[in-house]
Amino acid sequence: MTATLKADHAERILARNLLAREVTLEELAELLEERRGAEFVSFTAATRPRLLKKGRESGDPCPVADLLKVSRVLAILGFRYERSVQNQLEREGLPAETFEAKPRPWGEHRGGCLIEHKGKLFLEAKVERSIDHTSYDDQRKTWTGFELAEFLPTKKGSGRQGTEKAVILRDYSLENIREIRMGGETLTVKR
């Protein structure tokens, strides 16, 4: 990246942060509950991934006791899972009518793109791509996915979808959302 591009990028980030509006978790929940229709968003979430106590191959103890993963995600809210999988099947030239989604195994739709489960709210999102992520331990040391790969649980595939490119549905605890860009506005969640 040239110096001019870096300066332009830095100015855009600064301008975005200056225009960000702070909201409480309750205000964010209200805004998300009012949303209708599918919408592209990007958000930052801070999660604590589950780690295996011992490496899958080496059997060595996990070098990290506690990990915080900060991810920036491009996603669609307000989508319909079954229709999304059917659309993907059609793009791949496969029969779409063969896929029927099962009911959610947990939680109830509360409106918009929110799921309520045991008194907690979750953001239901169709992940288009992970923009970036960084993992930190309790000493603020940065860890890469490569360094921790052996200690992360193996991911389950999307066997029921029958697609080559999986439709990725994720539920993020609303408490883990740090910032969200939607409707041309950046909202930062007050802590």
Buried (B, 14 or more C-beta within 10 A) or exposed (E): EEEEEEEEEEEEEEEEEEEBEEBEBEBBBEBBEEBEEBBEBBBBBBBEBEBBEEBEEEEEEBEBEEBBBBBBBBBBBBBEBBBBBBBBBEEEEBEBEEBEBEEBEEBEEBEBBBBBBEEEBBBBBBBBEEEEBEBBBEEEEEBEEEEBEBBBEEEEEBEEBBBEEBBBBBBBBBBBBBBBBBEEEBBBBEE
